[in-house]
């Protein structure tokens, strides 16, 4: 008999950083996460912040809510 599995999405809160920009921090974090997490389906930028030295941004930080679909057929 055929059984349809429902999709279940799991979420992780990840923090990434970059010395270039917030966009670079987002892209790097997704690239790194995709090396160990399969089926990434969405991201939401929860927060952006930075370290300042004088009048210059030293480091950009992003908190991402990363969504990925669970593989319910895996044993």
CHARMM internal coordinates of N, CA and C (Angstrom, degrees):
IC EDIT
DIST 1 N 1 CA 1.4501
DIST 1 CA 1 C 1.5241
ANGL 1 N 1 CA 1 C 109.49
DIST 1 C 2 N 1.3086
ANGL 1 CA 1 C 2 N 114.94
DIHE 1 N 1 CA 1 C 2 N 146.34
DIST 2 N 2 CA 1.4737
ANGL 1 C 2 N 2 CA 121.59
DIHE 1 CA 1 C 2 N 2 CA -177.59
DIST 2 CA 2 C 1.5265
ANGL 2 N 2 CA 2 C 109.25
DIHE 1 C 2 N 2 CA 2 C -90.98
DIST 2 C 3 N 1.3303
ANGL 2 CA 2 C 3 N 114.67
DIHE 2 N 2 CA 2 C 3 N 130.04
DIST 3 N 3 CA 1.4689
ANGL 2 C 3 N 3 CA 118.84
DIHE 2 CA 2 C 3 N 3 CA 179.10
DIST 3 CA 3 C 1.5169
ANGL 3 N 3 CA 3 C 108.66
DIHE 2 C 3 N 3 CA 3 C -124.06
DIST 3 C 4 N 1.3169
ANGL 3 CA 3 C 4 N 117.09
DIHE 3 N 3 CA 3 C 4 N 124.84
DIST 4 N 4 CA 1.4708
ANGL 3 C 4 N 4 CA 121.18
DIHE 3 CA 3 C 4 N 4 CA 178.84
DIST 4 CA 4 C 1.5241
ANGL 4 N 4 CA 4 C 109.08
DIHE 3 C 4 N 4 CA 4 C -87.91
DIST 4 C 5 N 1.3342
ANGL 4 CA 4 C 5 N 114.75
DIHE 4 N 4 CA 4 C 5 N 128.52
DIST 5 N 5 CA 1.4603
ANGL 4 C 5 N 5 CA 120.17
DIHE 4 CA 4 C 5 N 5 CA 177.21
DIST 5 CA 5 C 1.5153
ANGL 5 N 5 CA 5 C 109.69
DIHE 4 C 5 N 5 CA 5 C -87.58
DIST 5 C 6 N 1.3202
ANGL 5 CA 5 C 6 N 116.37
DIHE 5 N 5 CA 5 C 6 N 141.84
DIST 6 N 6 CA 1.4552
ANGL 5 C 6 N 6 CA 119.13
DIHE 5 CA 5 C 6 N 6 CA 174.44
DIST 6 CA 6 C 1.5317
ANGL 6 N 6 CA 6 C 108.37
DIHE 5 C 6 N 6 CA 6 C -82.12
DIST 6 C 7 N 1.3003
ANGL 6 CA 6 C 7 N 116.08
DIHE 6 N 6 CA 6 C 7 N 154.52
DIST 7 N 7 CA 1.4573
ANGL 6 C 7 N 7 CA 120.54
DIHE 6 CA 6 C 7 N 7 CA 176.22
DIST 7 CA 7 C 1.5186
ANGL 7 N 7 CA 7 C 109.31
DIHE 6 C 7 N 7 CA 7 C -82.34
DIST 7 C 8 N 1.3135
ANGL 7 CA 7 C 8 N 115.52
DIHE 7 N 7 CA 7 C 8 N 132.72
DIST 8 N 8 CA 1.4566
ANGL 7 C 8 N 8 CA 120.89
DIHE 7 CA 7 C 8 N 8 CA 174.75
DIST 8 CA 8 C 1.5206
ANGL 8 N 8 CA 8 C 107.00
DIHE 7 C 8 N 8 CA 8 C -120.37
DIST 8 C 9 N 1.3309
ANGL 8 CA 8 C 9 N 115.56
DIHE 8 N 8 CA 8 C 9 N 126.31
DIST 9 N 9 CA 1.4548
ANGL 8 C 9 N 9 CA 120.16
DIHE 8 CA 8 C 9 N 9 CA 178.87
DIST 9 CA 9 C 1.5325
ANGL 9 N 9 CA 9 C 108.55
DIHE 8 C 9 N 9 CA 9 C -106.43
DIST 9 C 10 N 1.3137
ANGL 9 CA 9 C 10 N 114.85
DIHE 9 N 9 CA 9 C 10 N 130.80
DIST 10 N 10 CA 1.4626
ANGL 9 C 10 N 10 CA 121.26
DIHE 9 CA 9 C 10 N 10 CA 178.23
DIST 10 CA 10 C 1.5250
ANGL 10 N 10 CA 10 C 107.29
DIHE 9 C 10 N 10 CA 10 C -106.57
DIST 10 C 11 N 1.3332
ANGL 10 CA 10 C 11 N 116.73
DIHE 10 N 10 CA 10 C 11 N 152.18
DIST 11 N 11 CA 1.4596
ANGL 10 C 11 N 11 CA 120.61
DIHE 10 CA 10 C 11 N 11 CA -178.43
DIST 11 CA 11 C 1.5267
ANGL 11 N 11 CA 11 C 111.05
DIHE 10 C 11 N 11 CA 11 C -125.17
DIST 11 C 12 N 1.3176
ANGL 11 CA 11 C 12 N 114.76
DIHE 11 N 11 CA 11 C 12 N 142.48
DIST 12 N 12 CA 1.4579
ANGL 11 C 12 N 12 CA 122.59
DIHE 11 CA 11 C 12 N 12 CA 174.29
DIST 12 CA 12 C 1.5128
ANGL 12 N 12 CA 12 C 108.28
DIHE 11 C 12 N 12 CA 12 C -127.08
DIST 12 C 13 N 1.3094
ANGL 12 CA 12 C 13 N 117.00
DIHE 12 N 12 CA 12 C 13 N 143.48
DIST 13 N 13 CA 1.4566
ANGL 12 C 13 N 13 CA 121.24
DIHE 12 CA 12 C 13 N 13 CA 172.93
DIST 13 CA 13 C 1.5188
ANGL 13 N 13 CA 13 C 107.39
DIHE 12 C 13 N 13 CA 13 C -98.65
DIST 13 C 14 N 1.3183
ANGL 13 CA 13 C 14 N 116.54
DIHE 13 N 13 CA 13 C 14 N 118.65
DIST 14 N 14 CA 1.4636
ANGL 13 C 14 N 14 CA 122.23
DIHE 13 CA 13 C 14 N 14 CA -178.38
DIST 14 CA 14 C 1.5195
ANGL 14 N 14 CA 14 C 109.74
DIHE 13 C 14 N 14 CA 14 C -118.74
DIST 14 C 15 N 1.3209
ANGL 14 CA 14 C 15 N 116.43
DIHE 14 N 14 CA 14 C 15 N 146.69
DIST 15 N 15 CA 1.4610
ANGL 14 C 15 N 15 CA 121.92
DIHE 14 CA 14 C 15 N 15 CA 173.71
DIST 15 CA 15 C 1.5172
ANGL 15 N 15 CA 15 C 108.25
DIHE 14 C 15 N 15 CA 15 C -117.20
DIST 15 C 16 N 1.3416
ANGL 15 CA 15 C 16 N 115.04
DIHE 15 N 15 CA 15 C 16 N 129.48
DIST 16 N 16 CA 1.4577
ANGL 15 C 16 N 16 CA 120.93
DIHE 15 CA 15 C 16 N 16 CA 177.90
DIST 16 CA 16 C 1.5095
ANGL 16 N 16 CA 16 C 109.88
DIHE 15 C 16 N 16 CA 16 C -126.55
DIST 16 C 17 N 1.3352
ANGL 16 CA 16 C 17 N 115.40
DIHE 16 N 16 CA 16 C 17 N 165.04
DIST 17 N 17 CA 1.4627
ANGL 16 C 17 N 17 CA 119.14
DIHE 16 CA 16 C 17 N 17 CA -179.32
DIST 17 CA 17 C 1.5223
ANGL 17 N 17 CA 17 C 110.91
DIHE 16 C 17 N 17 CA 17 C -143.75
DIST 17 C 18 N 1.3170
ANGL 17 CA 17 C 18 N 114.36
DIHE 17 N 17 CA 17 C 18 N 163.26
DIST 18 N 18 CA 1.4608
ANGL 17 C 18 N 18 CA 122.13
DIHE 17 CA 17 C 18 N 18 CA 178.02
DIST 18 CA 18 C 1.5242
ANGL 18 N 18 CA 18 C 108.51
DIHE 17 C 18 N 18 CA 18 C -156.74
DIST 18 C 19 N 1.3002
ANGL 18 CA 18 C 19 N 116.04
DIHE 18 N 18 CA 18 C 19 N 151.74
DIST 19 N 19 CA 1.4648
ANGL 18 C 19 N 19 CA 120.61
DIHE 18 CA 18 C 19 N 19 CA 173.23
DIST 19 CA 19 C 1.5247
ANGL 19 N 19 CA 19 C 110.85
DIHE 18 C 19 N 19 CA 19 C -94.54
DIST 19 C 20 N 1.3513
ANGL 19 CA 19 C 20 N 116.97
DIHE 19 N 19 CA 19 C 20 N 1.30
DIST 20 N 20 CA 1.4628
ANGL 19 C 20 N 20 CA 122.23
DIHE 19 CA 19 C 20 N 20 CA -175.07
DIST 20 CA 20 C 1.5302
ANGL 20 N 20 CA 20 C 112.30
DIHE 19 C 20 N 20 CA 20 C -102.27
DIST 20 C 21 N 1.3528
ANGL 20 CA 20 C 21 N 116.33
DIHE 20 N 20 CA 20 C 21 N -56.77
DIST 21 N 21 CA 1.4684
ANGL 20 C 21 N 21 CA 120.52
DIHE 20 CA 20 C 21 N 21 CA -175.69
DIST 21 CA 21 C 1.5245
ANGL 21 N 21 CA 21 C 110.05
DIHE 20 C 21 N 21 CA 21 C -166.83
DIST 21 C 22 N 1.3600
ANGL 21 CA 21 C 22 N 115.50
DIHE 21 N 21 CA 21 C 22 N 168.86
DIST 22 N 22 CA 1.4571
ANGL 21 C 22 N 22 CA 119.36
DIHE 21 CA 21 C 22 N 22 CA 174.58
DIST 22 CA 22 C 1.5231
ANGL 22 N 22 CA 22 C 110.17
DIHE 21 C 22 N 22 CA 22 C -66.19
DIST 22 C 23 N 1.3325
ANGL 22 CA 22 C 23 N 117.12
DIHE 22 N 22 CA 22 C 23 N -40.38
DIST 23 N 23 CA 1.4711
ANGL 22 C 23 N 23 CA 119.91
DIHE 22 CA 22 C 23 N 23 CA 179.12
DIST 23 CA 23 C 1.5206
ANGL 23 N 23 CA 23 C 110.57
DIHE 22 C 23 N 23 CA 23 C -59.57
DIST 23 C 24 N 1.3232
ANGL 23 CA 23 C 24 N 117.47
DIHE 23 N 23 CA 23 C 24 N -42.98
DIST 24 N 24 CA 1.4605
ANGL 23 C 24 N 24 CA 121.51
DIHE 23 CA 23 C 24 N 24 CA 178.48
DIST 24 CA 24 C 1.5269
ANGL 24 N 24 CA 24 C 110.51
DIHE 23 C 24 N 24 CA 24 C -62.27
DIST 24 C 25 N 1.3225
ANGL 24 CA 24 C 25 N 117.09
DIHE 24 N 24 CA 24 C 25 N -39.50
DIST 25 N 25 CA 1.4640
ANGL 24 C 25 N 25 CA 120.81
DIHE 24 CA 24 C 25 N 25 CA 178.09
DIST 25 CA 25 C 1.5290
ANGL 25 N 25 CA 25 C 110.55
DIHE 24 C 25 N 25 CA 25 C -62.96
DIST 25 C 26 N 1.3322
ANGL 25 CA 25 C 26 N 116.97
DIHE 25 N 25 CA 25 C 26 N -40.70
DIST 26 N 26 CA 1.4670
ANGL 25 C 26 N 26 CA 121.33
DIHE 25 CA 25 C 26 N 26 CA 178.84
DIST 26 CA 26 C 1.5250
ANGL 26 N 26 CA 26 C 110.47
DIHE 25 C 26 N 26 CA 26 C -64.02
DIST 26 C 27 N 1.3328
ANGL 26 CA 26 C 27 N 116.14
DIHE 26 N 26 CA 26 C 27 N -50.37
DIST 27 N 27 CA 1.4689
ANGL 26 C 27 N 27 CA 121.33
DIHE 26 CA 26 C 27 N 27 CA -177.83
DIST 27 CA 27 C 1.5325
ANGL 27 N 27 CA 27 C 110.61
DIHE 26 C 27 N 27 CA 27 C -60.69
DIST 27 C 28 N 1.3299
ANGL 27 CA 27 C 28 N 117.66
DIHE 27 N 27 CA 27 C 28 N -45.94
DIST 28 N 28 CA 1.4752
ANGL 27 C 28 N 28 CA 121.14
DIHE 27 CA 27 C 28 N 28 CA -179.98
DIST 28 CA 28 C 1.5251
ANGL 28 N 28 CA 28 C 111.61
DIHE 27 C 28 N 28 CA 28 C -62.28
DIST 28 C 29 N 1.3321
ANGL 28 CA 28 C 29 N 116.76
DIHE 28 N 28 CA 28 C 29 N -41.34
DIST 29 N 29 CA 1.4567
ANGL 28 C 29 N 29 CA 120.69
DIHE 28 CA 28 C 29 N 29 CA -178.79
DIST 29 CA 29 C 1.5239
ANGL 29 N 29 CA 29 C 110.76
DIHE 28 C 29 N 29 CA 29 C -64.29
DIST 29 C 30 N 1.3282
ANGL 29 CA 29 C 30 N 116.99
DIHE 29 N 29 CA 29 C 30 N -42.82
DIST 30 N 30 CA 1.4708
ANGL 29 C 30 N 30 CA 120.83
DIHE 29 CA 29 C 30 N 30 CA 177.86
DIST 30 CA 30 C 1.5284
ANGL 30 N 30 CA 30 C 110.46
DIHE 29 C 30 N 30 CA 30 C -64.42
DIST 30 C 31 N 1.3322
ANGL 30 CA 30 C 31 N 117.30
DIHE 30 N 30 CA 30 C 31 N -43.56
DIST 31 N 31 CA 1.4686
ANGL 30 C 31 N 31 CA 120.98
DIHE 30 CA 30 C 31 N 31 CA 179.06
DIST 31 CA 31 C 1.5261
ANGL 31 N 31 CA 31 C 111.17
DIHE 30 C 31 N 31 CA 31 C -59.28
DIST 31 C 32 N 1.3176
ANGL 31 CA 31 C 32 N 116.78
DIHE 31 N 31 CA 31 C 32 N -46.10
DIST 32 N 32 CA 1.4691
ANGL 31 C 32 N 32 CA 120.50
DIHE 31 CA 31 C 32 N 32 CA -179.84
DIST 32 CA 32 C 1.5227
ANGL 32 N 32 CA 32 C 111.43
DIHE 31 C 32 N 32 CA 32 C -66.32
DIST 32 C 33 N 1.3268
ANGL 32 CA 32 C 33 N 116.95
DIHE 32 N 32 CA 32 C 33 N -43.61
DIST 33 N 33 CA 1.4679
ANGL 32 C 33 N 33 CA 120.71
DIHE 32 CA 32 C 33 N 33 CA -179.41
DIST 33 CA 33 C 1.5274
ANGL 33 N 33 CA 33 C 111.20
DIHE 32 C 33 N 33 CA 33 C -62.64
DIST 33 C 34 N 1.3275
ANGL 33 CA 33 C 34 N 116.85
DIHE 33 N 33 CA 33 C 34 N -37.34
DIST 34 N 34 CA 1.4680
ANGL 33 C 34 N 34 CA 120.03
DIHE 33 CA 33 C 34 N 34 CA -176.73
DIST 34 CA 34 C 1.5270
ANGL 34 N 34 CA 34 C 112.45
DIHE 33 C 34 N 34 CA 34 C -69.77
DIST 34 C 35 N 1.3251
ANGL 34 CA 34 C 35 N 117.79
DIHE 34 N 34 CA 34 C 35 N -13.00
DIST 35 N 35 CA 1.4747
ANGL 34 C 35 N 35 CA 120.51
DIHE 34 CA 34 C 35 N 35 CA 176.25
DIST 35 CA 35 C 1.5287
ANGL 35 N 35 CA 35 C 111.32
DIHE 34 C 35 N 35 CA 35 C -71.98
DIST 35 C 36 N 1.3289
ANGL 35 CA 35 C 36 N 117.68
DIHE 35 N 35 CA 35 C 36 N -26.16
DIST 36 N 36 CA 1.4637
ANGL 35 C 36 N 36 CA 119.88
DIHE 35 CA 35 C 36 N 36 CA -177.74
DIST 36 CA 36 C 1.5303
ANGL 36 N 36 CA 36 C 113.95
DIHE 35 C 36 N 36 CA 36 C -124.80
DIST 36 C 37 N 1.3394
ANGL 36 CA 36 C 37 N 117.77
DIHE 36 N 36 CA 36 C 37 N -6.50
DIST 37 N 37 CA 1.4712
ANGL 36 C 37 N 37 CA 121.17
DIHE 36 CA 36 C 37 N 37 CA 179.82
DIST 37 CA 37 C 1.5269
ANGL 37 N 37 CA 37 C 108.52
DIHE 36 C 37 N 37 CA 37 C -119.60
DIST 37 C 38 N 1.3328
ANGL 37 CA 37 C 38 N 115.61
DIHE 37 N 37 CA 37 C 38 N 123.15
DIST 38 N 38 CA 1.4639
ANGL 37 C 38 N 38 CA 120.86
DIHE 37 CA 37 C 38 N 38 CA 178.49
DIST 38 CA 38 C 1.5299
ANGL 38 N 38 CA 38 C 110.34
DIHE 37 C 38 N 38 CA 38 C -89.03
DIST 38 C 39 N 1.3180
ANGL 38 CA 38 C 39 N 115.43
DIHE 38 N 38 CA 38 C 39 N 158.03
DIST 39 N 39 CA 1.4694
ANGL 38 C 39 N 39 CA 123.74
DIHE 38 CA 38 C 39 N 39 CA 170.66
DIST 39 CA 39 C 1.5330
ANGL 39 N 39 CA 39 C 113.58
DIHE 38 C 39 N 39 CA 39 C 61.29
DIST 39 C 40 N 1.3357
ANGL 39 CA 39 C 40 N 116.85
DIHE 39 N 39 CA 39 C 40 N 39.67
DIST 40 N 40 CA 1.4712
ANGL 39 C 40 N 40 CA 119.51
DIHE 39 CA 39 C 40 N 40 CA 174.96
DIST 40 CA 40 C 1.5245
ANGL 40 N 40 CA 40 C 107.70
DIHE 39 C 40 N 40 CA 40 C -63.07
DIST 40 C 41 N 1.3398
ANGL 40 CA 40 C 41 N 115.54
DIHE 40 N 40 CA 40 C 41 N 128.88
DIST 41 N 41 CA 1.4635
ANGL 40 C 41 N 41 CA 119.05
DIHE 40 CA 40 C 41 N 41 CA -174.18
DIST 41 CA 41 C 1.5257
ANGL 41 N 41 CA 41 C 113.54
DIHE 40 C 41 N 41 CA 41 C -119.30
DIST 41 C 42 N 1.3432
ANGL 41 CA 41 C 42 N 117.73
DIHE 41 N 41 CA 41 C 42 N -20.30
DIST 42 N 42 CA 1.4638
ANGL 41 C 42 N 42 CA 118.53
DIHE 41 CA 41 C 42 N 42 CA -178.67
DIST 42 CA 42 C 1.5212
ANGL 42 N 42 CA 42 C 110.76
DIHE 41 C 42 N 42 CA 42 C -163.05
DIST 42 C 43 N 1.3292
ANGL 42 CA 42 C 43 N 114.66
DIHE 42 N 42 CA 42 C 43 N 158.10
DIST 43 N 43 CA 1.4638
ANGL 42 C 43 N 43 CA 120.39
DIHE 42 CA 42 C 43 N 43 CA 169.59
DIST 43 CA 43 C 1.5173
ANGL 43 N 43 CA 43 C 108.30
DIHE 42 C 43 N 43 CA 43 C -137.32
DIST 43 C 44 N 1.3035
ANGL 43 CA 43 C 44 N 114.89
DIHE 43 N 43 CA 43 C 44 N 149.44
DIST 44 N 44 CA 1.4612
ANGL 43 C 44 N 44 CA 120.93
DIHE 43 CA 43 C 44 N 44 CA 172.29
DIST 44 CA 44 C 1.5169
ANGL 44 N 44 CA 44 C 106.12
DIHE 43 C 44 N 44 CA 44 C -130.63
DIST 44 C 45 N 1.3213
ANGL 44 CA 44 C 45 N 116.40
DIHE 44 N 44 CA 44 C 45 N 128.33
DIST 45 N 45 CA 1.4596
ANGL 44 C 45 N 45 CA 120.45
DIHE 44 CA 44 C 45 N 45 CA 176.32
DIST 45 CA 45 C 1.5256
ANGL 45 N 45 CA 45 C 106.98
DIHE 44 C 45 N 45 CA 45 C -78.15
DIST 45 C 46 N 1.3229
ANGL 45 CA 45 C 46 N 115.99
DIHE 45 N 45 CA 45 C 46 N 113.61
DIST 46 N 46 CA 1.4549
ANGL 45 C 46 N 46 CA 121.76
DIHE 45 CA 45 C 46 N 46 CA -177.05
DIST 46 CA 46 C 1.5266
ANGL 46 N 46 CA 46 C 110.29
DIHE 45 C 46 N 46 CA 46 C -85.77
DIST 46 C 47 N 1.3368
ANGL 46 CA 46 C 47 N 116.20
DIHE 46 N 46 CA 46 C 47 N -41.75
DIST 47 N 47 CA 1.4596
ANGL 46 C 47 N 47 CA 120.02
DIHE 46 CA 46 C 47 N 47 CA -177.33
DIST 47 CA 47 C 1.5216
ANGL 47 N 47 CA 47 C 110.31
DIHE 46 C 47 N 47 CA 47 C -155.40
DIST 47 C 48 N 1.3091
ANGL 47 CA 47 C 48 N 115.53
DIHE 47 N 47 CA 47 C 48 N 147.32
DIST 48 N 48 CA 1.4600
ANGL 47 C 48 N 48 CA 123.29
DIHE 47 CA 47 C 48 N 48 CA 172.33
DIST 48 CA 48 C 1.5193
ANGL 48 N 48 CA 48 C 107.13
DIHE 47 C 48 N 48 CA 48 C -125.11
DIST 48 C 49 N 1.3294
ANGL 48 CA 48 C 49 N 116.18
DIHE 48 N 48 CA 48 C 49 N 137.22
DIST 49 N 49 CA 1.4624
ANGL 48 C 49 N 49 CA 120.02
DIHE 48 CA 48 C 49 N 49 CA 176.40
DIST 49 CA 49 C 1.5250
ANGL 49 N 49 CA 49 C 108.10
DIHE 48 C 49 N 49 CA 49 C -151.76
DIST 49 C 50 N 1.3263
ANGL 49 CA 49 C 50 N 115.83
DIHE 49 N 49 CA 49 C 50 N 171.63
DIST 50 N 50 CA 1.4668
ANGL 49 C 50 N 50 CA 119.14
DIHE 49 CA 49 C 50 N 50 CA -176.89
DIST 50 CA 50 C 1.5165
ANGL 50 N 50 CA 50 C 110.49
DIHE 49 C 50 N 50 CA 50 C -150.07
DIST 50 C 51 N 1.3430
ANGL 50 CA 50 C 51 N 114.48
DIHE 50 N 50 CA 50 C 51 N 156.19
DIST 51 N 51 CA 1.4630
ANGL 50 C 51 N 51 CA 121.55
DIHE 50 CA 50 C 51 N 51 CA 169.99
DIST 51 CA 51 C 1.5247
ANGL 51 N 51 CA 51 C 106.91
DIHE 50 C 51 N 51 CA 51 C -95.92
DIST 51 C 52 N 1.3166
ANGL 51 CA 51 C 52 N 115.61
DIHE 51 N 51 CA 51 C 52 N 134.99
DIST 52 N 52 CA 1.4677
ANGL 51 C 52 N 52 CA 121.37
DIHE 51 CA 51 C 52 N 52 CA -178.18
DIST 52 CA 52 C 1.5271
ANGL 52 N 52 CA 52 C 108.91
DIHE 51 C 52 N 52 CA 52 C -113.64
DIST 52 C 53 N 1.3176
ANGL 52 CA 52 C 53 N 115.46
DIHE 52 N 52 CA 52 C 53 N 139.11
DIST 53 N 53 CA 1.4682
ANGL 52 C 53 N 53 CA 121.41
DIHE 52 CA 52 C 53 N 53 CA 172.22
DIST 53 CA 53 C 1.5244
ANGL 53 N 53 CA 53 C 106.56
DIHE 52 C 53 N 53 CA 53 C -124.92
DIST 53 C 54 N 1.3169
ANGL 53 CA 53 C 54 N 116.57
DIHE 53 N 53 CA 53 C 54 N 108.17
DIST 54 N 54 CA 1.4674
ANGL 53 C 54 N 54 CA 119.83
DIHE 53 CA 53 C 54 N 54 CA -174.91
DIST 54 CA 54 C 1.5106
ANGL 54 N 54 CA 54 C 109.28
DIHE 53 C 54 N 54 CA 54 C 68.77
DIST 54 C 55 N 1.3350
ANGL 54 CA 54 C 55 N 116.07
DIHE 54 N 54 CA 54 C 55 N -114.95
DIST 55 N 55 CA 1.4708
ANGL 54 C 55 N 55 CA 119.70
DIHE 54 CA 54 C 55 N 55 CA 178.25
DIST 55 CA 55 C 1.5285
ANGL 55 N 55 CA 55 C 111.31
DIHE 54 C 55 N 55 CA 55 C -114.43
DIST 55 C 56 N 1.3275
ANGL 55 CA 55 C 56 N 116.66
DIHE 55 N 55 CA 55 C 56 N 18.83
DIST 56 N 56 CA 1.4631
ANGL 55 C 56 N 56 CA 121.46
DIHE 55 CA 55 C 56 N 56 CA -174.79
DIST 56 CA 56 C 1.5296
ANGL 56 N 56 CA 56 C 110.95
DIHE 55 C 56 N 56 CA 56 C -121.45
DIST 56 C 57 N 1.3396
ANGL 56 CA 56 C 57 N 116.35
DIHE 56 N 56 CA 56 C 57 N 138.68
DIST 57 N 57 CA 1.4700
ANGL 56 C 57 N 57 CA 120.27
DIHE 56 CA 56 C 57 N 57 CA 174.18
DIST 57 CA 57 C 1.5237
ANGL 57 N 57 CA 57 C 108.20
DIHE 56 C 57 N 57 CA 57 C -75.74
DIST 57 C 58 N 1.3293
ANGL 57 CA 57 C 58 N 115.76
DIHE 57 N 57 CA 57 C 58 N 122.57
DIST 58 N 58 CA 1.4671
ANGL 57 C 58 N 58 CA 122.15
DIHE 57 CA 57 C 58 N 58 CA 178.95
DIST 58 CA 58 C 1.5205
ANGL 58 N 58 CA 58 C 111.70
DIHE 57 C 58 N 58 CA 58 C -87.34
DIST 58 C 59 N 1.3427
ANGL 58 CA 58 C 59 N 116.22
DIHE 58 N 58 CA 58 C 59 N -42.58
DIST 59 N 59 CA 1.4561
ANGL 58 C 59 N 59 CA 120.72
DIHE 58 CA 58 C 59 N 59 CA -176.15
DIST 59 CA 59 C 1.5246
ANGL 59 N 59 CA 59 C 110.03
DIHE 58 C 59 N 59 CA 59 C -148.60
DIST 59 C 60 N 1.3338
ANGL 59 CA 59 C 60 N 114.90
DIHE 59 N 59 CA 59 C 60 N 136.77
DIST 60 N 60 CA 1.4613
ANGL 59 C 60 N 60 CA 122.99
DIHE 59 CA 59 C 60 N 60 CA 178.85
DIST 60 CA 60 C 1.5296
ANGL 60 N 60 CA 60 C 108.71
DIHE 59 C 60 N 60 CA 60 C -101.71
DIST 60 C 61 N 1.3299
ANGL 60 CA 60 C 61 N 116.85
DIHE 60 N 60 CA 60 C 61 N 135.90
DIST 61 N 61 CA 1.4648
ANGL 60 C 61 N 61 CA 121.96
DIHE 60 CA 60 C 61 N 61 CA 178.75
DIST 61 CA 61 C 1.5236
ANGL 61 N 61 CA 61 C 109.97
DIHE 60 C 61 N 61 CA 61 C -123.56
DIST 61 C 62 N 1.3388
ANGL 61 CA 61 C 62 N 115.94
DIHE 61 N 61 CA 61 C 62 N 143.29
DIST 62 N 62 CA 1.4586
ANGL 61 C 62 N 62 CA 121.66
DIHE 61 CA 61 C 62 N 62 CA 174.03
DIST 62 CA 62 C 1.5243
ANGL 62 N 62 CA 62 C 109.25
DIHE 61 C 62 N 62 CA 62 C -132.79
DIST 62 C 63 N 1.3261
ANGL 62 CA 62 C 63 N 115.62
DIHE 62 N 62 CA 62 C 63 N 140.08
DIST 63 N 63 CA 1.4570
ANGL 62 C 63 N 63 CA 121.81
DIHE 62 CA 62 C 63 N 63 CA 169.32
DIST 63 CA 63 C 1.5171
ANGL 63 N 63 CA 63 C 106.03
DIHE 62 C 63 N 63 CA 63 C -105.72
DIST 63 C 64 N 1.3246
ANGL 63 CA 63 C 64 N 116.28
DIHE 63 N 63 CA 63 C 64 N 124.29
DIST 64 N 64 CA 1.4604
ANGL 63 C 64 N 64 CA 121.94
DIHE 63 CA 63 C 64 N 64 CA -177.74
DIST 64 CA 64 C 1.5177
ANGL 64 N 64 CA 64 C 110.66
DIHE 63 C 64 N 64 CA 64 C -117.16
DIST 64 C 65 N 1.3158
ANGL 64 CA 64 C 65 N 116.01
DIHE 64 N 64 CA 64 C 65 N 136.01
DIST 65 N 65 CA 1.4629
ANGL 64 C 65 N 65 CA 122.30
DIHE 64 CA 64 C 65 N 65 CA 169.09
DIST 65 CA 65 C 1.5264
ANGL 65 N 65 CA 65 C 104.76
DIHE 64 C 65 N 65 CA 65 C -93.37
DIST 65 C 66 N 1.3269
ANGL 65 CA 65 C 66 N 115.78
DIHE 65 N 65 CA 65 C 66 N 106.27
DIST 66 N 66 CA 1.4584
ANGL 65 C 66 N 66 CA 122.11
DIHE 65 CA 65 C 66 N 66 CA -175.65
DIST 66 CA 66 C 1.5241
ANGL 66 N 66 CA 66 C 108.89
DIHE 65 C 66 N 66 CA 66 C -97.96
DIST 66 C 67 N 1.3262
ANGL 66 CA 66 C 67 N 116.81
DIHE 66 N 66 CA 66 C 67 N 123.97
DIST 67 N 67 CA 1.4628
ANGL 66 C 67 N 67 CA 121.55
DIHE 66 CA 66 C 67 N 67 CA 178.03
DIST 67 CA 67 C 1.5187
ANGL 67 N 67 CA 67 C 109.97
DIHE 66 C 67 N 67 CA 67 C -104.92
DIST 67 C 68 N 1.3307
ANGL 67 CA 67 C 68 N 115.94
DIHE 67 N 67 CA 67 C 68 N 137.81
DIST 68 N 68 CA 1.4541
ANGL 67 C 68 N 68 CA 119.56
DIHE 67 CA 67 C 68 N 68 CA 174.95
DIST 68 CA 68 C 1.5290
ANGL 68 N 68 CA 68 C 109.21
DIHE 67 C 68 N 68 CA 68 C -143.97
DIST 68 C 69 N 1.3238
ANGL 68 CA 68 C 69 N 114.55
DIHE 68 N 68 CA 68 C 69 N 148.15
DIST 69 N 69 CA 1.4630
ANGL 68 C 69 N 69 CA 121.07
DIHE 68 CA 68 C 69 N 69 CA -177.17
DIST 69 CA 69 C 1.5197
ANGL 69 N 69 CA 69 C 109.51
DIHE 68 C 69 N 69 CA 69 C -86.77
DIST 69 C 70 N 1.3228
ANGL 69 CA 69 C 70 N 116.27
DIHE 69 N 69 CA 69 C 70 N 133.92
DIST 70 N 70 CA 1.4600
ANGL 69 C 70 N 70 CA 120.76
DIHE 69 CA 69 C 70 N 70 CA 177.42
DIST 70 CA 70 C 1.5243
ANGL 70 N 70 CA 70 C 110.01
DIHE 69 C 70 N 70 CA 70 C -77.26
DIST 70 C 71 N 1.3227
ANGL 70 CA 70 C 71 N 116.27
DIHE 70 N 70 CA 70 C 71 N 141.08
DIST 71 N 71 CA 1.4627
ANGL 70 C 71 N 71 CA 121.79
DIHE 70 CA 70 C 71 N 71 CA 175.22
DIST 71 CA 71 C 1.5190
ANGL 71 N 71 CA 71 C 108.07
DIHE 70 C 71 N 71 CA 71 C -88.13
DIST 71 C 72 N 1.3246
ANGL 71 CA 71 C 72 N 116.15
DIHE 71 N 71 CA 71 C 72 N 96.68
DIST 72 N 72 CA 1.4680
ANGL 71 C 72 N 72 CA 120.74
DIHE 71 CA 71 C 72 N 72 CA -176.02
DIST 72 CA 72 C 1.5222
ANGL 72 N 72 CA 72 C 113.43
DIHE 71 C 72 N 72 CA 72 C -77.38
DIST 72 C 73 N 1.3505
ANGL 72 CA 72 C 73 N 116.98
DIHE 72 N 72 CA 72 C 73 N -8.48
DIST 73 N 73 CA 1.4655
ANGL 72 C 73 N 73 CA 119.86
DIHE 72 CA 72 C 73 N 73 CA 178.76
DIST 73 CA 73 C 1.5178
ANGL 73 N 73 CA 73 C 111.71
DIHE 72 C 73 N 73 CA 73 C -90.07
DIST 73 C 74 N 1.3202
ANGL 73 CA 73 C 74 N 117.71
DIHE 73 N 73 CA 73 C 74 N -11.43
DIST 74 N 74 CA 1.4716
ANGL 73 C 74 N 74 CA 121.23
DIHE 73 CA 73 C 74 N 74 CA -178.38
DIST 74 CA 74 C 1.5272
ANGL 74 N 74 CA 74 C 109.86
DIHE 73 C 74 N 74 CA 74 C -72.52
DIST 74 C 75 N 1.3102
ANGL 74 CA 74 C 75 N 116.09
DIHE 74 N 74 CA 74 C 75 N 135.18
DIST 75 N 75 CA 1.4704
ANGL 74 C 75 N 75 CA 122.03
DIHE 74 CA 74 C 75 N 75 CA -179.91
DIST 75 CA 75 C 1.5115
ANGL 75 N 75 CA 75 C 110.64
DIHE 74 C 75 N 75 CA 75 C -89.44
END
COOR INIT
IC SEED 1 N 1 CA 1 C
IC BUILD
